[in-house]
Amino acid sequence: MKILVCISKTPDTTSRIAFTDNNSRFDTDKVQFIINPYDEWYALVRAVELKEATGAEVTLIHVGPADGDAILRKALAIGGDRAVRVDADPADAYFVASQIAAFVRSDPHDLILTGKETIDYNGSQVGGMLAGLLDYPFVSLASRLDVAGNLVTLERDISGGKEILEVPLPVVVSCAKGMAEQRIPNMRGIMAARTKPLTVMTAHPADPLTRMVAFELPQTKQGVKLISPDQPEELVRLLHVEAKVI
């Protein structure tokens, strides 16, 4: 079985967020980038577990410039066998999905895993678009995944319970909490990652369908006002005049 894990690069959650070019572009200056946690903790680790159980081959794919090589090397240290980087600016979700689809058409994989979303844009779009472009089944937000022969059994949380699905390979799955537990690369994995193949590919012709117009930071948090319990009229006045919620 061949497993493909889609790897995104996201800012560390402690990074200072700022924008440039009239708030139309994210300012990457002094920002520390990491593997998108949902791609790493859920999709990648489950792929490595399946590799250990079945002997599957795990390929990593990332769409982005050369600074993405560092996160691919970390993913290889966790247990990936080889990595592919499409050398292009990840302009939007459709463009990224198009690049991955082009790779899969040239090198078919049985199981394609993504994290449920990225922690920067929270779009949760690439998995569904990729499945559509490849005409593969797509299961989103799976919390459990098992493979037996050509059949994948998936579990996901729904309102009031759980849903069990059976899907034949090939399939695209977005992975959510419960799929696997986080792994920390050990020294052996880090050393082995240095010699594992990392192939750089040119981008497949595809035009983005969206463009970023502007970013906007949330309003700065204001101090709270404490109202005495024996002054309900003042509370009502402030909610009406200042907060404007009633």
N, C-alpha and C positions, 0 to 999 in steps of 0.2 A: 504493500500500500504506500502511496506517495501522498504526503501531507504538505500543504502550503500554508504558511502562517503569514498574514499581512501585518507588517510592523510599521507603526507610526511614530513620529518624533514629536514630543510635546514639551512645553516649558515645565520645569520643576514647579511644583505648587507654591514654593516659597519665593518665586521670581517676582521682581517688581514689574508691573504691567504698565506699559506706556506705548504711545502711538506717534508716528511721524507722517510727513507728507500730507498735512492738513487732515490728520486722523484717518487716513485711508490705508495705512500700513502698520503692522505690528512692529515695534522697535525691538530688534533682537540683541541690541548692544548689552553686553554683560549678563545675558540670560543663559542659565544653565539648562540644557536640554536633556531629556531622558526618554527611555522607551515609554510609550503610552502605557500606563499601568494595566489597563484592561487587556491590551494585547499581550503584555508580558505575563501577568499573574494568571490569567484564565486561558487564553488561546495557546500561547507558547508552551506553558507548563503542561497543559493537557496533551498537546502534541508530543511532548517529550515522554510523558507517561505512556502514551500509546506506542511510541517507538520502543521503549523499554519492554513493553508487554508483547509486542508483535513483530518487532524488527522493522517497523516502517521507516521510511526515509523522510526526514523533516527538512523542508526548504523554507527559507525566509525571503520575503520580498518587501522592499521599501522603495517608495518613489520620492526622490529628493536629491539635492546636491551632495557634494563629497563629504560635508560635515555629518552626514548620516551614517558614514562607515563606522564611527565609534559605537553607535547604538547597535548596529548589526553585529559587531564583534562581541558585544556583551550578550546579545541573544544567542550567538554561536557558543559562547561560554556556558550558557544555561543548558544547551543540549542540541541546538540546531546542527544539521550536517553541512549545509552550504547556504550561501546567501546570494541574493541578486538585488542590485540597486539599479533602478531606472533613473538615469541621470537627467532629471528635469525638475522644474519648479512645480510642486503639487498645487496647481492653480485652484482647483476646486474638487469636490468629491467625484464628479463625473469624470474629470480628467484622470484622477488617480485610478478609479475603477477601470477606465479604458486601458490604461497601461498594464494593469494586472491581468485583465482579460486577454490582452494581446500576448502576454507571456504564457498564459495557460493554454492558449490555442497552439502555441509552438511547442509547449512542454506540458502535456496534460497531467493533472493531479486529481486524485480521487476525492480528497477531503480538503476543503479550503476553510480556514478558521480566521476570524477577526475578533477583536474585542468588541464589546457591545457598543462602544462609542469612544471618541477621544475626549480627554479631559479639558481640552482648550475650547473646541467649538461645539462639542456635545451633539454633533449632527446625526450620528448613527445612520449614515447614508450609503457608505461604500459597499457594505455587504450585500444589500438589496440590489444596488445598481450592478454590481459585479455578477450576481446570479442572473439578473435580467439579460445582461450582455452575453453571457455564456449559455443561456437557456437551461440553467441548473435549478433544482429546487433550492429554496432558501428557508432556513429556520432561524428566527431571531430570538435573542435573550435566553438561550439554552443554559440551564444550570447543571446539566449532567449529559454526558455523551459516552456511549459504548458502541463498539463496532464488532460485529460477528459476520464474517464472510463479506458479502456485498451489501449488508443491511446495517444501517445506523439507527440506534435507539436513542432518542433524545427526551429530556425532561425539562419543562420550564414552568415557572410559577404563573398562575393565573388567579384572578379574583376568587377567593374562597377555596383554592385548592391547587392541584398540580395537573399538568397536561403531559401525556406520554405520546410521543410520535415515533413512527418507524418510517424511514426514508431510505431508498436505495442510493448507492453511490453512483455518480459523483454528486456532491451536495456542498452548498456554502452555509456555514453556521456562524452566527455571532454569539460570543460566549459571555455569560454574565456570572455574577457571584455564585459560588458553589461549584463551579466547573473544576477548579483545582486550587491548590494552596501555593502561595508564593515560594519560590526557590531562590536561594542566594548562590551565585556562581562560586565554586570552590577553586582552589589554586590549579588543580589538574585541568578543570574545564577552561580556565583562563589561559593556561599555557597551550592547550590543544586548539583554542580558538584562533591563535595566531597563524596556524598553518592551514586552517580550513578554507576552502575556496570562497572568494567573494568576487562575483562577476558584475561588471558594470555594463549596462546595456543602454543604447540610445533610445530615445523616446519614440513611441508609436504616434503617428500623426493623429491628433485629436484636439478639437477646440473646446475650451471650457464653456459651460453653459451659464455660468454666473460670474459676476465680478463684485469685489468688495467696494462698496460706496463709502462707508464711514464706520468707524468704531466710536463708541461712547462709554466712558467710565461711569460706574454707578455714582450717585450722589454721595458726598461725604456724610458719614453718620453724624447725626446731631446729638447733643446731650439730652438726657431725659429730664422731664419735669415731674416732680413728686407732688401729688395733690393729697391733702389731708382727707381721710375718710368722711369727715363731717362737712366737706365742701363739695357735694355732688354737682351743685349748680356750676361751680368753676370748672369742674371736669367737663361737663357738657358744653360750656362756652368754648373751652380750648379745642375740643374735638370738632366743634362747628367752625370756629373762626380761624384757628391756626392749622390743625390737621386736615380740615375740610373733608372729614369722612362721614359726617352726619349733617 
